[in-house]
Each structure stands twice: as structure tokens, then as C-alpha cells.
């Protein structure tokens, strides 16, 4: 089997003009349904991890000192953990709303593609 030919065909396929605009439209609708949930999940996850890390630094007295710094660190760390904990359920809820919003259009377009 000629692997060079397979690789060349797969690369050429990426640069060839898209013939089936329905598939492109279906992919765009799918991305439009999922994008808000993904953006929220990454944003909330990054912010929560940073808050948790700040709490750990305060609790271990890397920044700040004294008992009040440790207590504040524990409180800030718990807030960061809660943010990480609620991230996935909120992501699923936002994803469900996006899918239900575009479900009719996606299913209709997918049926058109599969029937032709």
C-alpha cells in the first residue's frame, strides 16, 4: 500500500473546495450550539483554578502571613473549589439549551443530507 499517496490525498482534500455546502452548514450549526458552553467552561475553569491556587498560597503563607492569612486562604480556596465543582453541571445546562435551540435545524439538515 502506498502511504505517500494516501497522505497526499488527505492533504489535498483539506485544500479542495467544499462541494457539499449542507455539510458545512451543519458543522456551523453544531459549533454555534456548542460554542457558548465551551467558552463558559474554559473561562469558569481557569478563573476557579486561579482562585483556588491563590487560596492555597495564602493558606501555606507563601503570600501573606499570620493566622488571618491562613483563614482567608482556606476560605478563598473553598470558593475556588466550589467554582470548579459547579463548572461541569452549568456547562451541561448551557450545552443542553444550545442543543435544544438549534435541534430542529440540525435534525432537518441532517435528514436532507442523509436522504440525498
N, C-alpha and C positions, 0 to 999 in steps of 0.2 A: 504494500500500500504506500502510495506516495504522500508522505506527510507535508512536504513542501507545497503540493498542490492544494491540500485541504486548508493549510494556513493562509495561502494566498487568496483562496476563495472566500474565507471568512473575513479577511481584512477588506477585500473588495466589496463584500456585501455591506460593510459599515459605511462605505463611501458612495454606494449606489443610491440613486434617488428612490424614495419610498413610493411604491406603486399603489399600495392599498392605504388610502387616507382614512378609512374607517378604523383600522388598527391603530393608527397614530392618534386619532380622536379618542379611541377607547383608552389608550395609555394616558392621555392627557386628563381625561375624566377621572381615571383611577388615581393619578397623582393629586388632582385637585381635591379628591375626597380624603386622602391620607395626609396631605401636607400640614394642615393646621395641627393635627395631633402629634405629628413627628416634631414640629417646631416647638410645641409646648413641652413635650417630653424631654428634649435635649436641654431646653432653657431651664426648666424646673430642676432637672437632674444636676446640671452644672452649678446652679445657684445653691441648691441644697447641699451639695458636696462641699462647696466653698464655706458655707455657714458651718457645717459640721467640722470641717478642718480648723476653722477659726476657734470654735468651741474647744476642740482638743488642745490647740496651742495655749489657750487661756487656762484650761484645766491642768495642763502639765507645766504651767508657768514658764513657757517659752517666751510668751509675751505677757506682760502684766506680772503682778506678784501679790502675795498675801492670800488670805482666805477668801476675801471677796472676789478676787480674780478667779479663784478655783470654782467658787459657786456660780459665778457668771459663766464660766467656761462650760460647766455641766449644763446649765440652762440653755445656752446657745447651742451646744452640741445636741441636746434633745430636740430643739427646734429644727436643726438640720436633719436629724434622723426622721422626724415626722414628715418633713418635706420629701425626703427620699421615699418614705413609706407610702405616701398618698399619690406619688407621681404616677405609678402604673394604673391604679384604678381611675384616676382622672383622665389619663391617656386613653384608656379603653372607652370611657364615656364619650370623649370628644371624637374618637375614631368611629364609634357607633353612630353618632349624629351625622358625621360626614358621609358615612356609607349610606345611611338612610336618606340623606338629602339627594344624593346622586344615583341611588339604586335603580330607579326606573329608567333613567337614560342609559346607564351602563348595561343593564339587562337587555334593553331594547336593541342597543348597538351590538351587543354580543350575539344576540339571536340573528340579526341581519348578517353578521359575518359568518356565523356557522351555517346558515341556510344557503349562502351563495357559494 
